[in-house]
Amino acid sequence: MAKYKYIAKDTMGVETTNVIHAESAEAAVDYLHRDGLVVLSMRESRDSMATKLGTKSLFGAHVPTASVSLFTKQLSSMLHAGLPLIRALYSLAREEQHPTFANILVAVANDIESGEALSAAMAKHPAAFPRLYVSMIKSGEQSGTLDTIMEHLVRYMHRTENIKRKVKSALSYPVFVVGFAIIAFIVLLIKIVPMMSSIYEKLGAELPGPTKIVLAVSDFATSYFWLLVFVAIALVIAYRLLRRIPTGRVMLDKAKLKIPIFGKILEKVVVAKFLRTLGVLVVSGLPILESLELSGGASGNEVIERAAGKIAFLVSKGGSLSAGFHATGAFPETVVQMVSTGEETGKLGDMLASISDHYDEQVESSVEGLASVIEPLMIVIVGGLIAVMLVAMFLPVFHLGGAVRQAM
């Protein structure tokens, strides 16, 4: 797949210049003719990323969620306006700025032209379209409501990205402060403290207790810096290995939910995401068992995913959905009651959306409140620790001054 720059005229005689991704110049001209454009010139772009990425990039490269979300919104609008699917895909591929995603969209359009369904064509590219996305598209195809399903997807992705962005924004400053504090401590321990230590050794001064403690910590950090780096790398590797083991994922995700203060917020985030996903899938017409499986995986937490599996098992045996939620013990009683009400009224999807919105609001208020408390607290703690370290290092100076005055 290559990138071509072209100049063309539309039916009104208006001249346009743009780029298009296609397998060849001939294919690019063919795509433009289908859109009613008359090609005046066509040449391959020098910065053609498609040539460098190759076929493998369609299956392995990362596609930003923002690109997929924008594509979904645009495709939904085009389908709602009555534009043919293949034409809409080619049009969006030409406008797409991310080279890999543009290639994927062209490949999807080509597969559809070859007779494949949209969901089957998208399923070949999990880097852009995860299983949940493909399942919803398939449901829309089977029910003949693809444009409606796309609207559900747009709202779902917007809400999910919105809450993620707000949480990241609220916690970005505390994370910055912690990172700055770590760098400051490393510089003090490895550079400043050893320099002061050599000065005190030359003077032969008797060091106070706090200064000796700081010097001991500095000596250890300087002498065994490689060991500290090795331990940090080992912890990262151990974490990643544990994430690959089912029991390890459960252990880690349970531990995350028990972290003081942050654990409760994280629990609300994953529960809200699970409920929102389940609600969208139910409204989209997917079977409840498949909806539970997909929603559990989308939650991003092994504890909730296993709870969803248990609910699916109990429902498959004839139990009610609310009874399954209650049996897991992983969900608050409020959630169980809302699910029960949704089952009784036949508005399960609406109830799940309502409770997930409620949890999102709680998460936003909790994070904003926590951030307003953490920011000044972190400044005080970090500033206090650095101040204590500096005072401990300069204490001998005051002792030396007293000794000089006594000698005089």
KEGUGU-101200 format. One line per field, with one value per atom (N, C-alpha, C): x, y, z. Coordinates in steps of 0.2 Angstrom, whole numbers, plus 5000, padded with zeros to 4 digits. Layout:
BEGIN
xx	[X	...]
yy	[Y	...]
zz	[Z	...]
END
This chain:
BEGIN
xx	[5004	5000	5004	5003	5007	5003	5006	5003	5004	4999	4999	4996	5000	4997	4994	4988	4984	4981	4980	4976	4970	4964	4958	4953	4948	4942	4936	4931	4925	4920	4914	4909	4907	4909	4908	4914	4919	4925	4930	4928	4933	4939	4945	4951	4953	4955	4957	4964	4967	4974	4974	4975	4975	4979	4979	4983	4978	4980	4976	4981	4978	4982	4979	4983	4981	4986	4985	4990	4994	4991	4995	4992	4995	4993	4986	4986	4980	4974	4975	4970	4967	4972	4971	4966	4968	4964	4957	4956	4950	4946	4949	4945	4942	4946	4944	4939	4939	4934	4927	4927	4921	4918	4922	4919	4917	4918	4916	4921	4927	4933	4937	4939	4943	4950	4955	4961	4966	4969	4973	4981	4983	4990	4990	4994	4995	5002	5005	5012	5013	5017	5018	5022	5019	5022	5029	5034	5040	5040	5036	5036	5031	5030	5025	5027	5023	5024	5021	5016	5014	5019	5023	5028	5033	5035	5039	5036	5030	5027	5025	5023	5022	5016	5014	5008	5008	5013	5013	5010	5011	5008	5001	4997	4990	4988	4992	4990	4993	4999	5003	5004	5003	5005	4999	5001	4996	4992	4985	4981	4978	4979	4977	4969	4967	4960	4956	4959	4956	4955	4959	4958	4952	4951	4946	4939	4940	4934	4931	4936	4934	4931	4934	4932	4925	4923	4917	4911	4913	4908	4907	4912	4911	4908	4909	4906	4898	4897	4890	4886	4889	4886	4885	4890	4889	4884	4883	4878	4871	4871	4865	4862	4867	4865	4863	4864	4863	4869	4875	4881	4882	4884	4886	4892	4892	4897	4904	4905	4911	4914	4910	4912	4914	4910	4912	4918	4920	4926	4932	4931	4937	4938	4932	4933	4936	4935	4938	4945	4947	4954	4958	4955	4959	4960	4956	4956	4960	4961	4964	4972	4974	4981	4986	4983	4987	4988	4994	4996	4993	4995	4993	4985	4982	4974	4971	4974	4972	4973	4978	4979	4974	4972	4968	4961	4959	4952	4952	4957	4957	4956	4960	4960	4953	4949	4943	4938	4939	4934	4935	4942	4943	4940	4940	4937	4930	4927	4919	4917	4922	4920	4921	4925	4926	4920	4916	4910	4910	4915	4915	4910	4908	4904	4908	4906	4910	4913	4909	4912	4918	4917	4922	4928	4928	4933	4937	4933	4936	4940	4937	4940	4947	4949	4956	4961	4958	4963	4962	4963	4962	4966	4971	4975	4970	4965	4961	4954	4952	4945	4945	4944	4944	4938	4938	4933	4926	4925	4919	4916	4921	4919	4916	4920	4917	4911	4910	4904	4898	4898	4893	4891	4897	4895	4892	4894	4890	4883	4882	4875	4871	4874	4870	4869	4874	4873	4867	4867	4862	4855	4854	4848	4846	4850	4849	4849	4852	4852	4859	4863	4871	4872	4867	4868	4867	4862	4860	4865	4868	4873	4880	4881	4887	4886	4880	4878	4879	4877	4879	4886	4890	4897	4900	4898	4901	4900	4894	4892	4896	4897	4901	4908	4911	4918	4920	4915	4916	4916	4911	4910	4916	4918	4924	4930	4932	4938	4937	4931	4930	4932	4930	4931	4938	4941	4949	4953	4951	4955	4954	4948	4947	4951	4952	4955	4963	4965	4972	4974	4970	4971	4971	4967	4967	4973	4976	4981	4988	4988	4994	4999	4996	5000	5004	5000	5003	5008	5007	5012	5018	5018	5023	5027	5024	5027	5031	5028	5032	5038	5037	5043	5048	5046	5051	5055	5051	5054	5059	5057	5062	5069	5068	5074	5078	5075	5078	5082	5079	5082	5088	5088	5093	5099	5098	5103	5106	5102	5105	5109	5107	5110	5117	5117	5122	5127	5125	5130	5131	5126	5127	5130	5126	5128	5136	5138	5145	5150	5148	5152	5153	5148	5148	5152	5151	5154	5162	5164	5172	5174	5170	5172	5173	5168	5168	5174	5175	5181	5188	5189	5195	5195	5190	5190	5190	5189	5189	5183	5178	5172	5169	5166	5162	5155	5152	5145	5140	5134	5128	5125	5120	5117	5113	5109	5105	5109	5115	5120	5123	5124	5127	5122	5116	5110	5110	5110	5109	5115	5121	5128	5127	5125	5124	5120	5114	5110	5113	5116	5120	5125	5129	5134	5131	5126	5123	5120	5117	5114	5119	5125	5131	5134	5135	5139	5135	5128	5124	5119	5121	5116	5114	5119	5117	5112	5113	5108	5101	5101	5094	5091	5095	5092	5090	5094	5092	5086	5085	5079	5073	5074	5068	5066	5071	5070	5067	5069	5066	5059	5057	5050	5046	5048	5044	5043	5049	5048	5044	5044	5040	5033	5031	5024	5022	5026	5023	5022	5027	5026	5020	5018	5012	5006	5006	5000	4999	5004	5002	4999	4999	4997	4990	4985	4978	4978	4981	4981	4985	4990	4994	4990	4986	4982	4977	4974	4969	4972	4978	4981	4983	4986	4987	4981	4976	4970	4966	4966	4964	4968	4974	4978	4977	4976	4974	4968	4963	4957	4957	4962	4963	4968	4971	4975	4971	4974	4970	4968	4962	4959	4959	4964	4964	4960	4960	4957	4949	4946	4939	4937	4942	4941	4942	4947	4948	4942	4939	4934	4928	4927	4921	4922	4929	4930	4929	4931	4931	4923	4920	4913	4909	4910	4906	4908	4914	4916	4912	4912	4909	4901	4898	4891	4889	4893	4892	4893	4898	4899	4893	4891	4886	4879	4878	4872	4872	4877	4878	4877	4880	4879	4872	4869	4862	4857	4858	4854	4855	4861	4863	4860	4858	4855	4859	4865	4869	4866	4867	4865	4868	4864	4867	4873	4874	4880	4886	4885	4891	4892	4887	4888	4892	4890	4894	4901	4903	4910	4913	4911	4914	4915	4910	4910	4915	4916	4921	4928	4929	4935	4937	4932	4933	4934	4932	4933	4940	4945	4952	4954	4949	4951	4949	4954	4953	4947	4947	4942	4935	4933	4927	4926	4931	4930	4928	4931	4929	4922	4920	4914	4909	4910	4906	4905	4911	4910	4906	4906	4902	4894	4893	4886	4884	4888	4886	4884	4888	4887	4880	4879	4873	4867	4867	4862	4861	4866	4866	4862	4862	4859	4852	4849	4842	4841	4847	4846	4845	4843	4842	4848	4849	4855	4856	4851	4852	4854	4852	4854	4862	4864	4871	4875	4873	4877	4877	4872	4872	4877	4877	4881	4888	4890	4898	4900	4897	4899	4904	4905	4909	4906	4899	4896	4892	4892	4888	4880	4877	4870	4865	4868	4864	4864	4870	4870	4865	4865	4861	4854	4852	4845	4843	4847	4846	4845	4850	4849	4843	4841	4834	4828	4829	4823	4823	4829	4830	4827	4828	4825	4817	4815	4808	4804	4807	4804	4805	4810	4812	4816	4819	4824	4831	4833	4840	4845	4845	4851	4851	4845	4844	4846	4844	4846	4854	4857	4864	4868	4865	4868	4867	4862	4860	4865	4866	4870	4878	4880	4887	4888	4883	4884	4884	4880	4881	4888	4891	4897	4902	4902	4906	4906	4900	4900	4903	4903	4906	4914	4916	4923	4926	4922	4925	4925	4920	4920	4925	4926	4931	4938	4940	4946	4948	4943	4944	4945	4941	4942	4949	4951	4957	4963	4962	4968	4969	4963	4964	4967	4966	4970	4977	4978	4985	4990	4988	4993	4996	4993	4996	5000	4997	5000	5006	5006	5013	5018	5016	5021	5024	5020	5022	5027	5025	5029	5035	5035	5041	5046	5043	5047	5050	5046	5048	5054	5053	5059	5065	5065	5071	5074	5069	5072	5075	5072	5076	5082	5083	5089	5095	5093	5097	5099	5095	5096	5101	5100	5104	5112	5112	5119	5122	5119	5122	5123	5120	5121	5128	5133	5140	5143	5140	5143	5142	5136	5135	5139	5140	5145	5152	5154	5161	5162	5156	5156	5157	5153	5154	5161	5164	5170	5175	5175	5180	5179	5173	5172	5175	5174	5177	5184	5187	5195	5197	5194	5196	5195]
yy	[4994	5000	5006	5011	5017	5023	5029	5035	5039	5042	5045	5052	5057	5064	5065	5068	5069	5076	5078	5084	5082	5084	5082	5087	5086	5091	5087	5090	5087	5089	5087	5088	5096	5100	5107	5111	5107	5110	5113	5111	5114	5109	5112	5108	5107	5101	5099	5096	5096	5093	5089	5083	5079	5073	5068	5062	5056	5050	5044	5038	5033	5027	5022	5018	5013	5008	5003	4998	5000	5004	5006	5013	5016	5022	5021	5015	5014	5013	5009	5008	5015	5019	5026	5030	5030	5033	5030	5024	5020	5022	5023	5025	5032	5037	5043	5044	5040	5040	5038	5033	5031	5037	5041	5047	5053	5052	5057	5062	5060	5065	5064	5069	5068	5070	5064	5065	5069	5074	5078	5076	5074	5072	5067	5062	5057	5055	5056	5054	5051	5046	5043	5048	5049	5054	5051	5055	5053	5051	5053	5051	5045	5041	5036	5031	5031	5027	5020	5019	5013	5008	5011	5006	5004	5008	5006	5001	5002	4998	4991	4990	4984	4981	4975	4971	4970	4968	4966	4971	4978	4983	4983	4980	4980	4976	4971	4967	4968	4971	4972	4979	4984	4991	4993	4998	5001	5006	5006	5012	5016	5022	5026	5026	5025	5025	5031	5037	5043	5042	5039	5039	5034	5029	5024	5027	5031	5035	5040	5044	5049	5045	5040	5036	5033	5031	5028	5034	5039	5045	5047	5048	5050	5045	5038	5033	5033	5034	5034	5039	5045	5051	5049	5046	5045	5040	5034	5029	5032	5036	5039	5044	5047	5051	5047	5041	5036	5035	5037	5036	5028	5025	5018	5017	5011	5009	5009	5006	5006	5013	5017	5024	5028	5027	5030	5028	5021	5019	5022	5022	5024	5032	5035	5043	5044	5040	5041	5039	5034	5031	5037	5041	5046	5052	5053	5058	5057	5050	5048	5050	5053	5055	5050	5045	5039	5034	5033	5029	5022	5019	5012	5011	5016	5015	5016	5021	5022	5016	5012	5006	5001	5001	4996	4997	5004	5006	5004	5005	5003	4995	4991	4984	4982	4985	4983	4984	4990	4992	4987	4985	4980	4973	4971	4965	4965	4970	4971	4971	4974	4973	4966	4962	4955	4951	4954	4950	4948	4951	4949	4955	4953	4957	4962	4968	4973	4970	4966	4964	4959	4955	4950	4953	4958	4962	4966	4969	4972	4967	4961	4956	4954	4956	4954	4959	4964	4970	4972	4967	4968	4974	4976	4982	4988	4988	4994	4993	4987	4985	4979	4980	4975	4970	4965	4960	4963	4967	4970	4974	4978	4983	4978	4973	4969	4965	4963	4960	4965	4971	4976	4977	4978	4978	4972	4967	4960	4960	4962	4963	4968	4973	4978	4976	4972	4969	4964	4960	4954	4957	4963	4966	4971	4973	4978	4985	4986	4993	4995	4994	4996	5003	5008	5015	5016	5013	5014	5011	5005	5002	5007	5010	5014	5020	5023	5028	5026	5020	5017	5017	5015	5014	5021	5026	5033	5035	5035	5037	5033	5026	5022	5024	5025	5027	5034	5038	5045	5045	5042	5042	5039	5033	5029	5034	5037	5041	5047	5050	5056	5055	5049	5048	5046	5043	5041	5047	5052	5058	5063	5063	5067	5064	5057	5054	5055	5055	5056	5063	5068	5075	5077	5074	5075	5073	5067	5064	5066	5069	5071	5075	5080	5084	5081	5077	5073	5068	5065	5061	5065	5071	5075	5077	5078	5080	5074	5068	5062	5061	5062	5061	5066	5072	5077	5076	5073	5072	5066	5061	5055	5058	5062	5065	5069	5073	5078	5073	5068	5064	5060	5058	5055	5059	5066	5071	5072	5073	5075	5069	5063	5057	5056	5056	5054	5059	5066	5071	5076	5079	5084	5081	5076	5073	5071	5067	5065	5070	5076	5082	5085	5085	5088	5083	5077	5072	5072	5073	5074	5080	5086	5092	5091	5087	5086	5081	5076	5072	5076	5080	5084	5089	5091	5095	5091	5085	5080	5082	5084	5086	5080	5081	5076	5077	5072	5073	5071	5075	5074	5068	5065	5059	5059	5064	5065	5065	5068	5069	5062	5058	5051	5047	5048	5043	5045	5052	5054	5051	5052	5050	5042	5038	5031	5029	5033	5031	5033	5039	5041	5036	5034	5029	5022	5020	5014	5015	5021	5023	5023	5026	5027	5021	5017	5010	5005	5005	5000	5002	5008	5011	5005	5002	4996	4991	4990	4985	4988	4994	4997	4997	4999	4999	4992	4987	4980	4978	4980	4978	4981	4987	4991	4987	4985	4982	4975	4971	4965	4965	4971	4971	4972	4976	4978	4971	4967	4961	4956	4956	4951	4953	4960	4962	4960	4960	4959	4951	4947	4940	4938	4941	4939	4941	4947	4948	4943	4939	4934	4928	4927	4921	4923	4919	4920	4921	4917	4918	4924	4926	4932	4938	4938	4944	4945	4940	4940	4943	4941	4943	4951	4953	4960	4964	4962	4966	4967	4961	4962	4967	4966	4971	4978	4980	4986	4989	4985	4987	4988	4986	4986	4992	4996	5001	5007	5009	5014	5020	5023	5028	5027	5025	5024	5018	5013	5007	5008	5012	5013	5017	5021	5025	5020	5016	5011	5006	5004	5000	5003	5009	5012	5013	5014	5015	5008	5003	4996	4994	4995	4993	4997	5004	5008	5006	5004	5002	4996	4991	4985	4986	4990	4991	4994	4999	5003	4999	4995	4990	4985	4982	4978	4981	4987	4990	4992	4994	4995	4989	4983	4977	4974	4975	4973	4976	4983	4987	4986	4984	4982	4976	4972	4965	4959	4960	4954	4949	4943	4938	4940	4939	4941	4937	4931	4927	4930	4931	4934	4941	4945	4952	4952	4947	4947	4945	4940	4939	4945	4948	4954	4960	4961	4966	4965	4958	4957	4958	4956	4957	4965	4969	4976	4980	4977	4980	4982	4978	4979	4976	4972	4970	4962	4958	4951	4949	4953	4951	4952	4958	4959	4954	4952	4948	4941	4939	4932	4932	4938	4939	4938	4942	4941	4934	4930	4923	4919	4921	4917	4919	4925	4927	4924	4923	4920	4913	4910	4902	4901	4906	4905	4907	4912	4913	4907	4904	4899	4893	4892	4887	4889	4895	4897	4902	4904	4910	4916	4921	4928	4932	4937	4941	4944	4947	4950	4945	4939	4934	4932	4932	4931	4937	4943	4949	4948	4946	4946	4940	4935	4929	4930	4934	4935	4939	4943	4948	4953	4954	4959	4966	4966	4972	4975	4981	4984	4982	4983	4981	4985	4992	4996	4994	4991	4989	4983	4978	4972	4974	4979	4982	4985	4989	4992	4987	4982	4976	4973	4971	4968	4972	4979	4983	4983	4983	4983	4977	4971	4965	4965	4967	4967	4972	4978	4983	4982	4977	4976	4982	4986	4991	4990	4984	4983	4987	4988	4993	5000	5003	5009	5010	5004	5004	5004	5000	4999	5005	5009	5015	5020	5020	5025	5024	5018	5016	5018	5016	5018	5025	5029	5036	5039	5036	5038	5036	5031	5029	5034	5035	5040	5047	5049	5055	5055	5049	5048	5048	5045	5045	5052	5055	5062	5067	5066	5070	5068	5061	5059	5060	5060	5061	5069	5073	5080	5082	5079	5081	5078	5072	5069	5073	5076	5080	5086	5089	5096	5095	5089	5088	5085	5081	5078	5083	5088	5093	5096	5100	5104	5099	5093	5088	5085	5084	5082	5087	5093	5099	5099	5099	5099	5093	5087	5081	5081	5083	5083	5088	5094	5100	5099	5095	5094	5089	5084	5079	5082	5086	5089	5094	5097	5102	5098	5093	5089	5086	5084	5081	5087	5093	5098	5101	5101	5103	5098	5092	5086	5087	5089	5090	5096	5101	5108	5108	5103	5104	5104	5100	5100	5107	5111	5118	5122	5122	5125	5123	5116	5113	5116	5116	5119	5126	5130	5137	5138	5134	5134	5132	5127	5125	5130	5134	5139	5145	5146	5152	5150	5144	5142	5142	5140	5140	5147	5152	5159	5162]
zz	[5000	5000	5000	4995	4995	4995	4996	4997	4991	4988	4982	4982	4980	4980	4973	4973	4967	4966	4960	4958	4954	4956	4952	4952	4948	4947	4949	4952	4953	4948	4948	4943	4942	4947	4946	4943	4942	4939	4945	4951	4957	4957	4957	4958	4965	4966	4973	4973	4978	4979	4986	4986	4992	4991	4996	4996	4996	4994	4994	4995	4999	5000	4996	4992	4987	4986	4983	4981	4975	4971	4965	4962	4958	4955	4951	4948	4944	4949	4954	4959	4962	4963	4966	4961	4955	4950	4950	4950	4950	4956	4962	4968	4967	4964	4963	4958	4953	4948	4951	4956	4959	4963	4965	4969	4964	4957	4952	4951	4953	4951	4945	4942	4936	4938	4937	4939	4934	4936	4932	4933	4939	4940	4946	4946	4951	4952	4958	4959	4966	4967	4974	4978	4984	4989	4991	4992	4995	5002	5006	5013	5014	5008	5009	5014	5019	5025	5024	5019	5018	5015	5011	5008	5013	5018	5023	5028	5030	5035	5032	5026	5023	5025	5023	5024	5032	5035	5042	5046	5045	5049	5049	5045	5045	5051	5053	5058	5065	5065	5071	5074	5070	5072	5076	5081	5085	5081	5082	5080	5085	5086	5091	5092	5098	5100	5097	5097	5095	5087	5084	5076	5075	5079	5078	5080	5085	5088	5083	5080	5075	5069	5067	5061	5062	5068	5070	5069	5072	5072	5064	5060	5053	5049	5050	5047	5049	5055	5057	5054	5053	5050	5043	5039	5032	5031	5035	5034	5035	5041	5042	5037	5033	5027	5021	5021	5016	5011	5013	5008	5008	5002	5002	5006	5009	5014	5011	5005	5002	5000	4997	4996	5002	5007	5014	5016	5016	5018	5014	5008	5003	5005	5006	5007	5014	5019	5025	5025	5021	5021	5018	5013	5010	5015	5019	5024	5030	5031	5037	5037	5043	5044	5046	5050	5052	5047	5044	5038	5039	5045	5046	5046	5049	5049	5042	5039	5032	5028	5028	5025	5027	5033	5036	5033	5032	5030	5022	5019	5011	5011	5015	5015	5017	5022	5024	5018	5014	5009	5003	5002	4997	4998	5005	5007	5006	5007	5006	4999	4995	4988	4985	4989	4987	4989	4993	4995	5003	5007	5014	5017	5023	5027	5031	5033	5036	5043	5047	5053	5051	5046	5045	5042	5038	5036	5042	5046	5052	5057	5057	5062	5060	5054	5052	5054	5057	5060	5067	5072	5079	5082	5078	5081	5080	5076	5075	5078	5077	5079	5083	5090	5095	5094	5098	5097	5099	5104	5106	5100	5097	5091	5086	5084	5078	5080	5086	5088	5088	5089	5089	5081	5077	5070	5067	5069	5067	5069	5075	5077	5073	5071	5067	5060	5058	5051	5051	5056	5057	5058	5062	5063	5058	5053	5049	5052	5057	5061	5061	5056	5057	5059	5056	5057	5064	5067	5074	5079	5077	5081	5081	5075	5075	5080	5080	5085	5092	5094	5100	5102	5096	5097	5098	5095	5095	5102	5105	5112	5117	5116	5120	5121	5115	5114	5117	5116	5118	5126	5129	5136	5139	5136	5139	5139	5133	5132	5137	5138	5142	5149	5152	5159	5160	5155	5155	5155	5151	5150	5156	5159	5165	5171	5172	5177	5176	5170	5168	5170	5168	5169	5176	5180	5187	5191	5189	5192	5189	5184	5180	5184	5188	5192	5198	5202	5207	5205	5199	5196	5194	5191	5190	5196	5201	5208	5210	5210	5212	5208	5202	5197	5199	5200	5201	5208	5213	5219	5219	5215	5214	5211	5206	5202	5207	5211	5216	5221	5224	5229	5226	5219	5216	5215	5213	5212	5219	5224	5231	5234	5233	5236	5232	5226	5222	5220	5220	5218	5224	5227	5232	5239	5241	5248	5248	5243	5242	5242	5239	5239	5246	5249	5256	5261	5259	5264	5263	5257	5256	5260	5260	5263	5271	5274	5281	5283	5278	5280	5280	5276	5276	5282	5284	5290	5297	5296	5302	5307	5305	5309	5312	5318	5321	5319	5315	5312	5317	5316	5320	5318	5322	5320	5313	5312	5306	5300	5301	5295	5293	5299	5298	5294	5296	5292	5285	5283	5276	5273	5276	5272	5271	5276	5275	5269	5269	5263	5257	5257	5251	5248	5253	5252	5249	5252	5249	5242	5241	5234	5229	5231	5226	5225	5230	5229	5226	5227	5225	5220	5216	5211	5206	5204	5199	5201	5208	5211	5212	5213	5213	5207	5201	5195	5193	5195	5193	5197	5203	5207	5203	5201	5198	5191	5187	5181	5183	5188	5190	5192	5195	5198	5192	5187	5181	5177	5176	5173	5176	5183	5187	5186	5186	5185	5179	5173	5167	5166	5169	5169	5173	5179	5183	5179	5175	5171	5165	5164	5159	5162	5168	5172	5174	5173	5176	5183	5187	5195	5196	5193	5194	5193	5187	5185	5191	5193	5199	5205	5207	5213	5212	5206	5205	5205	5202	5201	5208	5212	5219	5223	5222	5226	5224	5217	5215	5218	5219	5222	5229	5232	5240	5242	5237	5238	5242	5247	5251	5247	5247	5244	5236	5233	5226	5224	5228	5226	5225	5229	5229	5222	5220	5214	5208	5208	5203	5202	5208	5208	5204	5206	5202	5195	5193	5186	5182	5185	5181	5181	5187	5187	5182	5182	5177	5170	5169	5162	5160	5165	5164	5162	5167	5166	5160	5158	5152	5146	5145	5140	5139	5145	5145	5143	5145	5143	5135	5132	5125	5121	5124	5120	5120	5126	5127	5122	5122	5118	5111	5109	5102	5100	5104	5102	5103	5106	5107	5112	5111	5117	5123	5129	5135	5137	5135	5137	5134	5127	5124	5126	5128	5131	5137	5142	5148	5147	5142	5141	5138	5133	5130	5135	5139	5144	5150	5152	5157	5154	5148	5145	5144	5143	5142	5148	5154	5160	5162	5160	5161	5168	5171	5178	5178	5180	5181	5186	5191	5196	5193	5190	5187	5181	5177	5171	5174	5179	5182	5185	5188	5190	5185	5179	5173	5171	5171	5169	5173	5180	5185	5183	5182	5180	5174	5169	5163	5164	5168	5170	5173	5178	5182	5178	5173	5169	5164	5161	5157	5160	5167	5170	5172	5170	5171	5176	5179	5184	5181	5185	5183	5183	5179	5179	5186	5189	5195	5201	5200	5205	5204	5198	5196	5199	5198	5200	5208	5211	5219	5221	5217	5219	5219	5214	5214	5220	5223	5228	5226	5220	5217	5216	5216	5214	5220	5221	5227	5226	5231	5232	5227	5226	5222	5215	5213	5206	5205	5210	5210	5209	5213	5213	5206	5204	5197	5192	5192	5187	5187	5194	5195	5192	5193	5191	5183	5180	5173	5170	5173	5171	5171	5177	5178	5173	5172	5167	5160	5158	5151	5149	5153	5151	5154	5153	5156	5154	5147	5144	5147	5148	5150	5158	5162	5169	5169	5165	5165	5164	5158	5156	5162	5165	5171	5177	5179	5184	5183	5176	5174	5174	5172	5172	5179	5184	5191	5194	5192	5194	5191	5185	5182	5185	5187	5191	5197	5201	5207	5206	5201	5200	5198	5194	5193	5199	5203	5209	5214	5215	5219	5217	5210	5208	5208	5207	5207	5215	5219	5226	5229	5227	5229	5226	5220	5217	5220	5222	5226	5233	5236	5242	5241	5236	5235	5233	5229	5226	5231	5236	5241	5246	5247	5252	5249	5243	5240	5240	5239	5239	5246	5251	5258	5260	5258	5259	5256	5249	5245	5248	5249	5251	5258	5262	5269	5269	5265	5265	5262	5257	5254	5259	5263	5268	5274	5276	5281	5279	5273	5270	5270	5267	5267	5274	5279	5285	5289	5287	5290	5287	5281	5278	5280	5282	5284	5292	5296	5303	5305	5302	5304	5303	5298	5297	5303	5306	5313	5318	5319	5324	5323	5317	5315	5317	5316	5318	5325	5329	5336	5339	5336	5338	5337	5331	5329	5334	5336	5341	5348	5350	5356	5356	5351	5350	5350	5348	5348	5355]
END
